[in-house]
Amino acid sequence: MAATDIAICNIALGHLGITQPVADITVSPATKEEKACNRLYAHARKTLLARYLWNFAHRRAVPVELTTGVTLD
């Protein structure tokens, strides 16, 4: 199950004891909680993704066989 940015923010706010859920953190945040999530969420996500070698956060490429007749001497 993939959590949305808003769901993750609401979970974090719940851990802080804030029971009023946020509804919008990108287009027009109105409450102080929405504004805080808008300001902090992207940075926190980027920092946590960079901190560990997550298997899902790697780009993978399949090597391509060269068929141009290049020989290594």
Order of alpha helices (4+ residues) and beta strands (2+ residues): alpha-alpha
